[in-house]
Amino acid sequence: MRILTIQNSIFYIAYLSILSLKVSAQETKINIQQNPKFEQLLSEKRKINSSIAVNERYKIQVFSGVSEKAKKTLSDCKQNFTHLDGTIVFNTPNYKVWIGNFKSRIEAERNLIEIKKSYPNAFLIKPKK
């Protein structure tokens, strides 16, 4: 009986060894096909994120109120101050129009003087993260 179990053990070990040689794992070649519209969508997302990103830069708030007036104010700002980028930020319950993206406070204050001629209620802000 003992010889039979040793022979069975050797048989199973030999069988599993041969079987493991035939078994293959996943292939390492991966072929990814990406939809060309994905890259376009990703670039649009990056553009949107950079315009509304809250960072360590100064901005000028020219309006706070309802959505329709915020859109109109942003449109006017983009026409009057073409060198400054602008965005609308929603902060419950108001829509705020922020323009500019200034590295230093001095640069922001210089532009604020010009902007106050058109928008007397404009003020300087530094959004927090």
Secondary structure, DSSP 8 states (H G I E B T S, - for coil): -HHHHHHHHHHHHHHHHHHHHH-----S-------HHHHHHHHHHHHHHHHH---SSEEEEEEEE-HHHHHHHHHHHHHH-TTS-EEEEEETTEEEEEEEEESSHHHHHHHHHHHHHH-TT-EEE----
